[in-house]
Amino acid sequence: MRGSLFRKNLVTALLLAPAALWLVVFLVLPFVAIAIFSVGERAPEGGYQAALTFAQYANLPARATAFWNTMVLAPIGALACLLVAYPVAYYLALRAPPRWRLILLALIVIPFWTSLLMRTYAWMYILGGRGIPALLAYAGIEDLRLINTPGAVLLGIVYGYLPLMILPIYVSLERLDRRLLEASADLGAKPLSTFLGVTLRLSLPGVMTGFSLVMILLLGEYLIPTLLGGGKVFFIGNALVDLFLQSRNWPFGSAIAITLVLVSVVVLIVANHVSTRLSGARRVDLI
């Protein structure tokens, strides 16, 4: 009996070993290295110098603008993605003809086949002086600036991350038991009450998964603020690139990176808690 149990545990351990090794090498060890760097000091020539100090964490307010922009624009961008994505996912899952559903889903995913860099460059042209502002100038609306503004960054965020919000919501709505909608209507509920009490409530796991996924990616976003913000809308990702590659202040950059990881964990915990409370079901696929 014990020998059989031992062999079973051994087989399980061997099956899990590759994945565990992968996580340790590419997730745990880099995180430990960053944590060690964060309590060190900047070497005179740049980089890392061994020490044991929390001065880097005390200096976090020096990058308050990057933190503020990220903590404000990231949730606003994720919420904007949600407001656009939910009607699209609802139509695809519950209203679109089945023969067109796969084609419509493919059209949503197709932008991922093109580099985000190229798509963002396209928006730079559209929002730049030769794009929409030039067209509006013909209509008498002059001196309108769209590029290098928070609005341009938010537009790029919605465009770039919209598919990541649509797909989890679509999966939740597609799995929805249509009989619940029919039962709600048979009991006299109005369409709005059915939507709020049944459809929206049961799709909350997908909503929170999509929101958390987009939010966490936006916390480390670098490309969109750089190109559409023009150096005037800094995110934490921009601060990290500056500290690691230009200023070569690895300890300070590591402290910011550790803080960013902690914020991401808090986002996951809060999203899991909110989804559990609102949907009445424990979330197990968010973390």
PyRosetta script that sets phi, psi and omega in degrees:
from pyrosetta import init, pose_from_sequence

init()
pose = pose_from_sequence("MRGSLFRKNLVTALLLAPAALWLVVFLVLPFVAIAIFSVGERAPEGGYQAALTFAQYANLPARATAFWNTMVLAPIGALACLLVAYPVAYYLALRAPPRWRLILLALIVIPFWTSLLMRTYAWMYILGGRGIPALLAYAGIEDLRLINTPGAVLLGIVYGYLPLMILPIYVSLERLDRRLLEASADLGAKPLSTFLGVTLRLSLPGVMTGFSLVMILLLGEYLIPTLLGGGKVFFIGNALVDLFLQSRNWPFGSAIAITLVLVSVVVLIVANHVSTRLSGARRVDLI")
pose.set_psi(1, -49.1)
pose.set_omega(1, 179.2)
pose.set_phi(2, -65.6)
pose.set_psi(2, -38.7)
pose.set_omega(2, 178.5)
pose.set_phi(3, -62.3)
pose.set_psi(3, -40.3)
pose.set_omega(3, 178.5)
pose.set_phi(4, -65.8)
pose.set_psi(4, -41.9)
pose.set_omega(4, 178.7)
pose.set_phi(5, -64.6)
pose.set_psi(5, -39.2)
pose.set_omega(5, 179.6)
pose.set_phi(6, -64.1)
pose.set_psi(6, -43.3)
pose.set_omega(6, 179.1)
pose.set_phi(7, -64.6)
pose.set_psi(7, -38.4)
pose.set_omega(7, 179.0)
pose.set_phi(8, -64.1)
pose.set_psi(8, -44.7)
pose.set_omega(8, 178.5)
pose.set_phi(9, -66.1)
pose.set_psi(9, -34.9)
pose.set_omega(9, 179.0)
pose.set_phi(10, -66.5)
pose.set_psi(10, -43.7)
pose.set_omega(10, 177.9)
pose.set_phi(11, -62.0)
pose.set_psi(11, -42.5)
pose.set_omega(11, 178.4)
pose.set_phi(12, -61.6)
pose.set_psi(12, -43.3)
pose.set_omega(12, 179.8)
pose.set_phi(13, -64.1)
pose.set_psi(13, -40.3)
pose.set_omega(13, 179.6)
pose.set_phi(14, -66.8)
pose.set_psi(14, -36.0)
pose.set_omega(14, 178.6)
pose.set_phi(15, -69.4)
pose.set_psi(15, -34.9)
pose.set_omega(15, -178.9)
pose.set_phi(16, -84.6)
pose.set_psi(16, -15.4)
pose.set_omega(16, -174.6)
pose.set_phi(17, -58.8)
pose.set_psi(17, -46.6)
pose.set_omega(17, 179.8)
pose.set_phi(18, -59.3)
pose.set_psi(18, -44.9)
pose.set_omega(18, 179.4)
pose.set_phi(19, -65.8)
pose.set_psi(19, -40.7)
pose.set_omega(19, 178.9)
pose.set_phi(20, -63.8)
pose.set_psi(20, -41.7)
pose.set_omega(20, 178.2)
pose.set_phi(21, -64.0)
pose.set_psi(21, -41.5)
pose.set_omega(21, 178.5)
pose.set_phi(22, -59.8)
pose.set_psi(22, -46.0)
pose.set_omega(22, -179.5)
pose.set_phi(23, -64.7)
pose.set_psi(23, -40.0)
pose.set_omega(23, -179.1)
pose.set_phi(24, -65.7)
pose.set_psi(24, -45.5)
pose.set_omega(24, -175.3)
pose.set_phi(25, -71.9)
pose.set_psi(25, -42.1)
pose.set_omega(25, -171.8)
pose.set_phi(26, -102.9)
pose.set_psi(26, -4.4)
pose.set_omega(26, 179.6)
pose.set_phi(27, -126.0)
pose.set_psi(27, -55.6)
pose.set_omega(27, -174.6)
pose.set_phi(28, -69.9)
pose.set_psi(28, -50.7)
pose.set_omega(28, -177.1)
pose.set_phi(29, -62.2)
pose.set_psi(29, -45.3)
pose.set_omega(29, 175.8)
pose.set_phi(30, -61.1)
pose.set_psi(30, -37.7)
pose.set_omega(30, 178.8)
pose.set_phi(31, -65.3)
pose.set_psi(31, -41.6)
pose.set_omega(31, 177.4)
pose.set_phi(32, -62.7)
pose.set_psi(32, -41.8)
pose.set_omega(32, 179.0)
pose.set_phi(33, -62.5)
pose.set_psi(33, -43.5)
pose.set_omega(33, 178.9)
pose.set_phi(34, -64.3)
pose.set_psi(34, -39.4)
pose.set_omega(34, 179.0)
pose.set_phi(35, -63.1)
pose.set_psi(35, -39.2)
pose.set_omega(35, 177.9)
pose.set_phi(36, -67.1)
pose.set_psi(36, -43.6)
pose.set_omega(36, 178.2)
pose.set_phi(37, -59.2)
pose.set_psi(37, -36.3)
pose.set_omega(37, -173.2)
pose.set_phi(38, -67.3)
pose.set_psi(38, -20.1)
pose.set_omega(38, 178.3)
pose.set_phi(39, -104.2)
pose.set_psi(39, 15.8)
pose.set_omega(39, 177.7)
pose.set_phi(40, -100.6)
pose.set_psi(40, -163.9)
pose.set_omega(40, 179.5)
pose.set_phi(41, -128.4)
pose.set_psi(41, 157.6)
pose.set_omega(41, 176.1)
pose.set_phi(42, -75.7)
pose.set_psi(42, 128.2)
pose.set_omega(42, 177.6)
pose.set_phi(43, -68.8)
pose.set_psi(43, 155.0)
pose.set_omega(43, -178.8)
pose.set_phi(44, -55.3)
pose.set_psi(44, -36.6)
pose.set_omega(44, 179.5)
pose.set_phi(45, -92.2)
pose.set_psi(45, 6.3)
pose.set_omega(45, -178.8)
pose.set_phi(46, 98.7)
pose.set_psi(46, 158.2)
pose.set_omega(46, -178.3)
pose.set_phi(47, 101.9)
pose.set_psi(47, -142.8)
pose.set_omega(47, -173.9)
pose.set_phi(48, -119.9)
pose.set_psi(48, 139.5)
pose.set_omega(48, 174.0)
pose.set_phi(49, -130.7)
pose.set_psi(49, 128.4)
pose.set_omega(49, -175.2)
pose.set_phi(50, -58.8)
pose.set_psi(50, 134.9)
pose.set_omega(50, 177.3)
pose.set_phi(51, -168.3)
pose.set_psi(51, 178.0)
pose.set_omega(51, 175.9)
pose.set_phi(52, -137.2)
pose.set_psi(52, 88.8)
pose.set_omega(52, -176.9)
pose.set_phi(53, -147.3)
pose.set_psi(53, 150.1)
pose.set_omega(53, 176.9)
pose.set_phi(54, -107.0)
pose.set_psi(54, 21.0)
pose.set_omega(54, -179.9)
pose.set_phi(55, -62.2)
pose.set_psi(55, -31.7)
pose.set_omega(55, -179.6)
pose.set_phi(56, -64.7)
pose.set_psi(56, -39.3)
pose.set_omega(56, 178.2)
pose.set_phi(57, -69.6)
pose.set_psi(57, -35.7)
pose.set_omega(57, 177.8)
pose.set_phi(58, -67.0)
pose.set_psi(58, -21.2)
pose.set_omega(58, -177.8)
pose.set_phi(59, -92.1)
pose.set_psi(59, 5.2)
pose.set_omega(59, -179.0)
pose.set_phi(60, -57.2)
pose.set_psi(60, -34.5)
pose.set_omega(60, 177.5)
pose.set_phi(61, -59.4)
pose.set_psi(61, -16.8)
pose.set_omega(61, 177.4)
pose.set_phi(62, -63.2)
pose.set_psi(62, -23.6)
pose.set_omega(62, 177.0)
pose.set_phi(63, -110.2)
pose.set_psi(63, 35.1)
pose.set_omega(63, -176.9)
pose.set_phi(64, -61.6)
pose.set_psi(64, -35.6)
pose.set_omega(64, -179.0)
pose.set_phi(65, -63.1)
pose.set_psi(65, -43.7)
pose.set_omega(65, 178.4)
pose.set_phi(66, -63.8)
pose.set_psi(66, -42.5)
pose.set_omega(66, 178.5)
pose.set_phi(67, -63.9)
pose.set_psi(67, -43.5)
pose.set_omega(67, -178.4)
pose.set_phi(68, -63.1)
pose.set_psi(68, -48.1)
pose.set_omega(68, 179.0)
pose.set_phi(69, -58.9)
pose.set_psi(69, -42.2)
pose.set_omega(69, -178.1)
pose.set_phi(70, -68.8)
pose.set_psi(70, -45.4)
pose.set_omega(70, -177.0)
pose.set_phi(71, -70.1)
pose.set_psi(71, -19.1)
pose.set_omega(71, 178.1)
pose.set_phi(72, -95.6)
pose.set_psi(72, -51.5)
pose.set_omega(72, -174.1)
pose.set_phi(73, -75.7)
pose.set_psi(73, -30.4)
pose.set_omega(73, 180.0)
pose.set_phi(74, -64.3)
pose.set_psi(74, -52.4)
pose.set_omega(74, 177.8)
pose.set_phi(75, -66.0)
pose.set_psi(75, -35.0)
pose.set_omega(75, 177.2)
pose.set_phi(76, -64.6)
pose.set_psi(76, -42.4)
pose.set_omega(76, 177.9)
pose.set_phi(77, -63.8)
pose.set_psi(77, -41.8)
pose.set_omega(77, 178.1)
pose.set_phi(78, -64.7)
pose.set_psi(78, -40.0)
pose.set_omega(78, 178.2)
pose.set_phi(79, -66.5)
pose.set_psi(79, -40.0)
pose.set_omega(79, 177.4)
pose.set_phi(80, -63.0)
pose.set_psi(80, -41.3)
pose.set_omega(80, 175.6)
pose.set_phi(81, -59.6)
pose.set_psi(81, -41.4)
pose.set_omega(81, -179.4)
pose.set_phi(82, -63.9)
pose.set_psi(82, -43.6)
pose.set_omega(82, -178.3)
pose.set_phi(83, -64.4)
pose.set_psi(83, -33.0)
pose.set_omega(83, 177.8)
pose.set_phi(84, -81.8)
pose.set_psi(84, -37.7)
pose.set_omega(84, -172.1)
pose.set_phi(85, -74.4)
pose.set_psi(85, -36.2)
pose.set_omega(85, -173.7)
pose.set_phi(86, -63.0)
pose.set_psi(86, -47.5)
pose.set_omega(86, 177.4)
pose.set_phi(87, -60.6)
pose.set_psi(87, -37.2)
pose.set_omega(87, 179.2)
pose.set_phi(88, -64.6)
pose.set_psi(88, -48.0)
pose.set_omega(88, 179.6)
pose.set_phi(89, -63.7)
pose.set_psi(89, -37.9)
pose.set_omega(89, 178.9)
pose.set_phi(90, -62.6)
pose.set_psi(90, -44.6)
pose.set_omega(90, 179.5)
pose.set_phi(91, -64.5)
pose.set_psi(91, -43.8)
pose.set_omega(91, -178.6)
pose.set_phi(92, -63.1)
pose.set_psi(92, -41.5)
pose.set_omega(92, -173.3)
pose.set_phi(93, -81.5)
pose.set_psi(93, -35.7)
pose.set_omega(93, -170.1)
pose.set_phi(94, -117.8)
pose.set_psi(94, -17.4)
pose.set_omega(94, -174.3)
pose.set_phi(95, -119.6)
pose.set_psi(95, -30.8)
pose.set_omega(95, -174.9)
pose.set_phi(96, -67.6)
pose.set_psi(96, 142.3)
pose.set_omega(96, 175.3)
pose.set_phi(97, -60.4)
pose.set_psi(97, 137.1)
pose.set_omega(97, -176.9)
pose.set_phi(98, -55.1)
pose.set_psi(98, -34.4)
pose.set_omega(98, -177.2)
pose.set_phi(99, -70.9)
pose.set_psi(99, -20.0)
pose.set_omega(99, 179.5)
pose.set_phi(100, -99.7)
pose.set_psi(100, -10.4)
pose.set_omega(100, -170.9)
pose.set_phi(101, -62.9)
pose.set_psi(101, -46.0)
pose.set_omega(101, -178.1)
pose.set_phi(102, -65.1)
pose.set_psi(102, -38.3)
pose.set_omega(102, 179.3)
pose.set_phi(103, -64.9)
pose.set_psi(103, -43.1)
pose.set_omega(103, 179.8)
pose.set_phi(104, -65.1)
pose.set_psi(104, -39.2)
pose.set_omega(104, 176.4)
pose.set_phi(105, -63.7)
pose.set_psi(105, -39.5)
pose.set_omega(105, 178.6)
pose.set_phi(106, -63.3)
pose.set_psi(106, -38.3)
pose.set_omega(106, 178.6)
pose.set_phi(107, -64.2)
pose.set_psi(107, -30.2)
pose.set_omega(107, 177.9)
pose.set_phi(108, -73.3)
pose.set_psi(108, -36.6)
pose.set_omega(108, -175.9)
pose.set_phi(109, -82.6)
pose.set_psi(109, -26.1)
pose.set_omega(109, -175.1)
pose.set_phi(110, -52.2)
pose.set_psi(110, -40.5)
pose.set_omega(110, 178.6)
pose.set_phi(111, -55.7)
pose.set_psi(111, -27.1)
pose.set_omega(111, 177.9)
pose.set_phi(112, -67.2)
pose.set_psi(112, -15.7)
pose.set_omega(112, 178.5)
pose.set_phi(113, -75.3)
pose.set_psi(113, -14.5)
pose.set_omega(113, 179.3)
pose.set_phi(114, -108.0)
pose.set_psi(114, 143.6)
pose.set_omega(114, -179.1)
pose.set_phi(115, -58.6)
pose.set_psi(115, 138.9)
pose.set_omega(115, 176.1)
pose.set_phi(116, -60.2)
pose.set_psi(116, -31.8)
pose.set_omega(116, 178.5)
pose.set_phi(117, -61.1)
pose.set_psi(117, -45.6)
pose.set_omega(117, -179.1)
pose.set_phi(118, -66.3)
pose.set_psi(118, -40.9)
pose.set_omega(118, -179.6)
pose.set_phi(119, -67.1)
pose.set_psi(119, -35.5)
pose.set_omega(119, 178.6)
pose.set_phi(120, -71.2)
pose.set_psi(120, -37.2)
pose.set_omega(120, 174.6)
pose.set_phi(121, -60.7)
pose.set_psi(121, -36.4)
pose.set_omega(121, 177.7)
pose.set_phi(122, -61.9)
pose.set_psi(122, -41.5)
pose.set_omega(122, 177.9)
pose.set_phi(123, -68.2)
pose.set_psi(123, -30.8)
pose.set_omega(123, 175.0)
pose.set_phi(124, -60.3)
pose.set_psi(124, -40.9)
pose.set_omega(124, 178.5)
pose.set_phi(125, -70.0)
pose.set_psi(125, -42.7)
pose.set_omega(125, -177.8)
pose.set_phi(126, -63.3)
pose.set_psi(126, -41.6)
pose.set_omega(126, -177.0)
pose.set_phi(127, -88.7)
pose.set_psi(127, -11.4)
pose.set_omega(127, -178.5)
pose.set_phi(128, -75.6)
pose.set_psi(128, -175.7)
pose.set_omega(128, -174.4)
pose.set_phi(129, -62.4)
pose.set_psi(129, -24.4)
pose.set_omega(129, -179.9)
pose.set_phi(130, -95.2)
pose.set_psi(130, 1.3)
pose.set_omega(130, -178.2)
pose.set_phi(131, -101.0)
pose.set_psi(131, -124.4)
pose.set_omega(131, -177.3)
pose.set_phi(132, -56.9)
pose.set_psi(132, -44.1)
pose.set_omega(132, 178.5)
pose.set_phi(133, -57.5)
pose.set_psi(133, -36.5)
pose.set_omega(133, 178.2)
pose.set_phi(134, -65.9)
pose.set_psi(134, -39.6)
pose.set_omega(134, 177.7)
pose.set_phi(135, -66.1)
pose.set_psi(135, -41.0)
pose.set_omega(135, 179.4)
pose.set_phi(136, -68.4)
pose.set_psi(136, -27.9)
pose.set_omega(136, 178.6)
pose.set_phi(137, -63.9)
pose.set_psi(137, -34.8)
pose.set_omega(137, 176.9)
pose.set_phi(138, -64.7)
pose.set_psi(138, -27.3)
pose.set_omega(138, -180.0)
pose.set_phi(139, -89.3)
pose.set_psi(139, 3.5)
pose.set_omega(139, 177.3)
pose.set_phi(140, 96.7)
pose.set_psi(140, -0.6)
pose.set_omega(140, 179.0)
pose.set_phi(141, -97.6)
pose.set_psi(141, 102.3)
pose.set_omega(141, -174.9)
pose.set_phi(142, -110.8)
pose.set_psi(142, 167.6)
pose.set_omega(142, 177.6)
pose.set_phi(143, 57.0)
pose.set_psi(143, 34.6)
pose.set_omega(143, 176.0)
pose.set_phi(144, -93.2)
pose.set_psi(144, 123.9)
pose.set_omega(144, -178.1)
pose.set_phi(145, -109.8)
pose.set_psi(145, 121.0)
pose.set_omega(145, 179.3)
pose.set_phi(146, -110.5)
pose.set_psi(146, -38.3)
pose.set_omega(146, -177.6)
pose.set_phi(147, -76.5)
pose.set_psi(147, 157.5)
pose.set_omega(147, 178.5)
pose.set_phi(148, 61.1)
pose.set_psi(148, 39.7)
pose.set_omega(148, 178.3)
pose.set_phi(149, -134.2)
pose.set_psi(149, 159.8)
pose.set_omega(149, 175.0)
pose.set_phi(150, -58.4)
pose.set_psi(150, -33.3)
pose.set_omega(150, 178.2)
pose.set_phi(151, -63.5)
pose.set_psi(151, -39.4)
pose.set_omega(151, 177.6)
pose.set_phi(152, -64.5)
pose.set_psi(152, -39.8)
pose.set_omega(152, 178.4)
pose.set_phi(153, -64.0)
pose.set_psi(153, -43.9)
pose.set_omega(153, 179.0)
pose.set_phi(154, -63.2)
pose.set_psi(154, -40.0)
pose.set_omega(154, 177.9)
pose.set_phi(155, -62.7)
pose.set_psi(155, -43.1)
pose.set_omega(155, 177.0)
pose.set_phi(156, -64.3)
pose.set_psi(156, -35.9)
pose.set_omega(156, 178.3)
pose.set_phi(157, -64.4)
pose.set_psi(157, -48.7)
pose.set_omega(157, -178.9)
pose.set_phi(158, -61.2)
pose.set_psi(158, -44.1)
pose.set_omega(158, -179.4)
pose.set_phi(159, -65.5)
pose.set_psi(159, -42.3)
pose.set_omega(159, -174.5)
pose.set_phi(160, -75.0)
pose.set_psi(160, -32.2)
pose.set_omega(160, -172.2)
pose.set_phi(161, -110.6)
pose.set_psi(161, 2.1)
pose.set_omega(161, -178.0)
pose.set_phi(162, -57.7)
pose.set_psi(162, -44.4)
pose.set_omega(162, 179.4)
pose.set_phi(163, -59.6)
pose.set_psi(163, -34.6)
pose.set_omega(163, 179.5)
pose.set_phi(164, -68.1)
pose.set_psi(164, -21.5)
pose.set_omega(164, 176.4)
pose.set_phi(165, -87.9)
pose.set_psi(165, -35.9)
pose.set_omega(165, -176.5)
pose.set_phi(166, -67.7)
pose.set_psi(166, -45.2)
pose.set_omega(166, -170.4)
pose.set_phi(167, -63.3)
pose.set_psi(167, -46.9)
pose.set_omega(167, 178.1)
pose.set_phi(168, -63.1)
pose.set_psi(168, -37.6)
pose.set_omega(168, 179.0)
pose.set_phi(169, -67.7)
pose.set_psi(169, -40.0)
pose.set_omega(169, 178.3)
pose.set_phi(170, -60.8)
pose.set_psi(170, -42.3)
pose.set_omega(170, -179.7)
pose.set_phi(171, -62.3)
pose.set_psi(171, -42.9)
pose.set_omega(171, 179.1)
pose.set_phi(172, -64.5)
pose.set_psi(172, -41.7)
pose.set_omega(172, -179.6)
pose.set_phi(173, -72.2)
pose.set_psi(173, -35.0)
pose.set_omega(173, -179.6)
pose.set_phi(174, -67.3)
pose.set_psi(174, -29.6)
pose.set_omega(174, 177.9)
pose.set_phi(175, -82.8)
pose.set_psi(175, -5.3)
pose.set_omega(175, -177.1)
pose.set_phi(176, -63.4)
pose.set_psi(176, 132.3)
pose.set_omega(176, 178.6)
pose.set_phi(177, -74.0)
pose.set_psi(177, 112.5)
pose.set_omega(177, -177.1)
pose.set_phi(178, -63.4)
pose.set_psi(178, -22.9)
pose.set_omega(178, -179.6)
pose.set_phi(179, -65.0)
pose.set_psi(179, -27.8)
pose.set_omega(179, 177.4)
pose.set_phi(180, -66.7)
pose.set_psi(180, -37.7)
pose.set_omega(180, 177.3)
pose.set_phi(181, -66.9)
pose.set_psi(181, -41.2)
pose.set_omega(181, 178.3)
pose.set_phi(182, -65.4)
pose.set_psi(182, -40.1)
pose.set_omega(182, 179.1)
pose.set_phi(183, -64.6)
pose.set_psi(183, -40.1)
pose.set_omega(183, 178.8)
pose.set_phi(184, -63.3)
pose.set_psi(184, -41.6)
pose.set_omega(184, 178.4)
pose.set_phi(185, -67.3)
pose.set_psi(185, -39.5)
pose.set_omega(185, -180.0)
pose.set_phi(186, -65.2)
pose.set_psi(186, -28.9)
pose.set_omega(186, 179.4)
pose.set_phi(187, -83.7)
pose.set_psi(187, 2.5)
pose.set_omega(187, 173.7)
pose.set_phi(188, 96.0)
pose.set_psi(188, 8.1)
pose.set_omega(188, -179.8)
pose.set_phi(189, -73.0)
pose.set_psi(189, 141.8)
pose.set_omega(189, 176.7)
pose.set_phi(190, -75.0)
pose.set_psi(190, 158.3)
pose.set_omega(190, -179.0)
pose.set_phi(191, -53.7)
pose.set_psi(191, -40.1)
pose.set_omega(191, 179.8)
pose.set_phi(192, -66.1)
pose.set_psi(192, -40.6)
pose.set_omega(192, 178.4)
pose.set_phi(193, -65.7)
pose.set_psi(193, -38.7)
pose.set_omega(193, 177.2)
pose.set_phi(194, -63.8)
pose.set_psi(194, -41.7)
pose.set_omega(194, 179.8)
pose.set_phi(195, -64.3)
pose.set_psi(195, -47.5)
pose.set_omega(195, -176.6)
pose.set_phi(196, -71.5)
pose.set_psi(196, -38.5)
pose.set_omega(196, -174.4)
pose.set_phi(197, -87.4)
pose.set_psi(197, -23.9)
pose.set_omega(197, -176.5)
pose.set_phi(198, -117.3)
pose.set_psi(198, -64.4)
pose.set_omega(198, -173.1)
pose.set_phi(199, -61.5)
pose.set_psi(199, -55.1)
pose.set_omega(199, -177.4)
pose.set_phi(200, -64.6)
pose.set_psi(200, -41.7)
pose.set_omega(200, -177.5)
pose.set_phi(201, -63.1)
pose.set_psi(201, -43.2)
pose.set_omega(201, -178.0)
pose.set_phi(202, -78.5)
pose.set_psi(202, -16.6)
pose.set_omega(202, 178.0)
pose.set_phi(203, -94.1)
pose.set_psi(203, 0.6)
pose.set_omega(203, -178.6)
pose.set_phi(204, -58.4)
pose.set_psi(204, -36.6)
pose.set_omega(204, 175.6)
pose.set_phi(205, -56.0)
pose.set_psi(205, -43.3)
pose.set_omega(205, 177.6)
pose.set_phi(206, -68.0)
pose.set_psi(206, -37.5)
pose.set_omega(206, 178.3)
pose.set_phi(207, -61.8)
pose.set_psi(207, -48.1)
pose.set_omega(207, -177.2)
pose.set_phi(208, -70.5)
pose.set_psi(208, -33.3)
pose.set_omega(208, 176.0)
pose.set_phi(209, -64.6)
pose.set_psi(209, -47.5)
pose.set_omega(209, 178.6)
pose.set_phi(210, -63.9)
pose.set_psi(210, -43.1)
pose.set_omega(210, -179.8)
pose.set_phi(211, -63.1)
pose.set_psi(211, -44.3)
pose.set_omega(211, -179.3)
pose.set_phi(212, -65.6)
pose.set_psi(212, -41.8)
pose.set_omega(212, -179.5)
pose.set_phi(213, -61.3)
pose.set_psi(213, -48.6)
pose.set_omega(213, -179.7)
pose.set_phi(214, -66.7)
pose.set_psi(214, -42.2)
pose.set_omega(214, -177.8)
pose.set_phi(215, -61.8)
pose.set_psi(215, -45.2)
pose.set_omega(215, -177.9)
pose.set_phi(216, -66.0)
pose.set_psi(216, -40.5)
pose.set_omega(216, 177.8)
pose.set_phi(217, -65.2)
pose.set_psi(217, -36.6)
pose.set_omega(217, -179.8)
pose.set_phi(218, -69.5)
pose.set_psi(218, -28.0)
pose.set_omega(218, 179.2)
pose.set_phi(219, -61.4)
pose.set_psi(219, -29.8)
pose.set_omega(219, 178.9)
pose.set_phi(220, -108.0)
pose.set_psi(220, 13.9)
pose.set_omega(220, -177.2)
pose.set_phi(221, -63.2)
pose.set_psi(221, 138.4)
pose.set_omega(221, -179.9)
pose.set_phi(222, -127.3)
pose.set_psi(222, -43.6)
pose.set_omega(222, -170.2)
pose.set_phi(223, -66.2)
pose.set_psi(223, -51.1)
pose.set_omega(223, -174.7)
pose.set_phi(224, -63.5)
pose.set_psi(224, -46.9)
pose.set_omega(224, 176.0)
pose.set_phi(225, -61.4)
pose.set_psi(225, -33.7)
pose.set_omega(225, -179.4)
pose.set_phi(226, -67.0)
pose.set_psi(226, -46.4)
pose.set_omega(226, -174.7)
pose.set_phi(227, -83.1)
pose.set_psi(227, -44.4)
pose.set_omega(227, -177.1)
pose.set_phi(228, -92.1)
pose.set_psi(228, -18.2)
pose.set_omega(228, 176.6)
pose.set_phi(229, -92.4)
pose.set_psi(229, -16.7)
pose.set_omega(229, 175.5)
pose.set_phi(230, 60.1)
pose.set_psi(230, 31.1)
pose.set_omega(230, -179.4)
pose.set_phi(231, 79.0)
pose.set_psi(231, 2.7)
pose.set_omega(231, 179.9)
pose.set_phi(232, -104.2)
pose.set_psi(232, -13.8)
pose.set_omega(232, 178.2)
pose.set_phi(233, -122.6)
pose.set_psi(233, 91.9)
pose.set_omega(233, -175.5)
pose.set_phi(234, -89.6)
pose.set_psi(234, 134.5)
pose.set_omega(234, 170.0)
pose.set_phi(235, -105.2)
pose.set_psi(235, 172.7)
pose.set_omega(235, 178.1)
pose.set_phi(236, -61.5)
pose.set_psi(236, -35.9)
pose.set_omega(236, 177.7)
pose.set_phi(237, -58.8)
pose.set_psi(237, -38.8)
pose.set_omega(237, 177.1)
pose.set_phi(238, -66.4)
pose.set_psi(238, -38.6)
pose.set_omega(238, 178.1)
pose.set_phi(239, -64.4)
pose.set_psi(239, -38.6)
pose.set_omega(239, 179.9)
pose.set_phi(240, -65.7)
pose.set_psi(240, -42.4)
pose.set_omega(240, 178.2)
pose.set_phi(241, -62.3)
pose.set_psi(241, -41.8)
pose.set_omega(241, 179.6)
pose.set_phi(242, -63.9)
pose.set_psi(242, -42.7)
pose.set_omega(242, -175.9)
pose.set_phi(243, -73.3)
pose.set_psi(243, -36.9)
pose.set_omega(243, -176.6)
pose.set_phi(244, -83.5)
pose.set_psi(244, -37.8)
pose.set_omega(244, -172.0)
pose.set_phi(245, -102.1)
pose.set_psi(245, -29.1)
pose.set_omega(245, -176.6)
pose.set_phi(246, -106.1)
pose.set_psi(246, -59.5)
pose.set_omega(246, 179.7)
pose.set_phi(247, -74.1)
pose.set_psi(247, -21.8)
pose.set_omega(247, -178.2)
pose.set_phi(248, 55.6)
pose.set_psi(248, 37.1)
pose.set_omega(248, 175.3)
pose.set_phi(249, -98.9)
pose.set_psi(249, 76.7)
pose.set_omega(249, -174.8)
pose.set_phi(250, -62.4)
pose.set_psi(250, -41.5)
pose.set_omega(250, 179.7)
pose.set_phi(251, -61.1)
pose.set_psi(251, -44.5)
pose.set_omega(251, 179.8)
pose.set_phi(252, -66.3)
pose.set_psi(252, -41.8)
pose.set_omega(252, 176.8)
pose.set_phi(253, -62.3)
pose.set_psi(253, -37.5)
pose.set_omega(253, 178.1)
pose.set_phi(254, -66.2)
pose.set_psi(254, -39.0)
pose.set_omega(254, 177.8)
pose.set_phi(255, -63.1)
pose.set_psi(255, -40.8)
pose.set_omega(255, 177.2)
pose.set_phi(256, -65.6)
pose.set_psi(256, -39.5)
pose.set_omega(256, 179.5)
pose.set_phi(257, -64.2)
pose.set_psi(257, -42.2)
pose.set_omega(257, 178.0)
pose.set_phi(258, -62.9)
pose.set_psi(258, -42.3)
pose.set_omega(258, 177.7)
pose.set_phi(259, -61.2)
pose.set_psi(259, -39.9)
pose.set_omega(259, 179.0)
pose.set_phi(260, -63.9)
pose.set_psi(260, -40.4)
pose.set_omega(260, 177.2)
pose.set_phi(261, -62.3)
pose.set_psi(261, -43.1)
pose.set_omega(261, 179.8)
pose.set_phi(262, -63.7)
pose.set_psi(262, -39.4)
pose.set_omega(262, 177.2)
pose.set_phi(263, -63.8)
pose.set_psi(263, -40.0)
pose.set_omega(263, 178.6)
pose.set_phi(264, -62.9)
pose.set_psi(264, -40.5)
pose.set_omega(264, 178.2)
pose.set_phi(265, -64.0)
pose.set_psi(265, -41.4)
pose.set_omega(265, 178.6)
pose.set_phi(266, -62.9)
pose.set_psi(266, -40.6)
pose.set_omega(266, 177.8)
pose.set_phi(267, -59.9)
pose.set_psi(267, -43.6)
pose.set_omega(267, 179.2)
pose.set_phi(268, -63.4)
pose.set_psi(268, -44.1)
pose.set_omega(268, -178.2)
pose.set_phi(269, -64.8)
pose.set_psi(269, -45.0)
pose.set_omega(269, -180.0)
pose.set_phi(270, -64.0)
pose.set_psi(270, -44.5)
pose.set_omega(270, 179.4)
pose.set_phi(271, -62.2)
pose.set_psi(271, -40.3)
pose.set_omega(271, 178.4)
pose.set_phi(272, -64.0)
pose.set_psi(272, -42.1)
pose.set_omega(272, -178.9)
pose.set_phi(273, -66.8)
pose.set_psi(273, -45.0)
pose.set_omega(273, -179.3)
pose.set_phi(274, -63.5)
pose.set_psi(274, -44.4)
pose.set_omega(274, 179.9)
pose.set_phi(275, -62.9)
pose.set_psi(275, -39.7)
pose.set_omega(275, 179.5)
pose.set_phi(276, -64.9)
pose.set_psi(276, -42.9)
pose.set_omega(276, -178.1)
pose.set_phi(277, -69.2)
pose.set_psi(277, -40.1)
pose.set_omega(277, -174.8)
pose.set_phi(278, -80.7)
pose.set_psi(278, -37.4)
pose.set_omega(278, -176.7)
pose.set_phi(279, -90.8)
pose.set_psi(279, -15.2)
pose.set_omega(279, 179.6)
pose.set_phi(280, 74.3)
pose.set_psi(280, 14.4)
pose.set_omega(280, 179.7)
pose.set_phi(281, -133.7)
pose.set_psi(281, 141.1)
pose.set_omega(281, -179.6)
pose.set_phi(282, -69.9)
pose.set_psi(282, 133.3)
pose.set_omega(282, 177.5)
pose.set_phi(283, -86.9)
pose.set_psi(283, 129.4)
pose.set_omega(283, -179.6)
pose.set_phi(284, -123.5)
pose.set_psi(284, -5.9)
pose.set_omega(284, -175.1)
pose.set_phi(285, -110.5)
pose.set_psi(285, 10.2)
pose.set_omega(285, -177.4)
pose.set_phi(286, -88.0)
pose.set_psi(286, -36.5)
pose.set_omega(286, -178.4)
pose.set_phi(287, -108.0)
pose.dump_pdb("model.pdb")
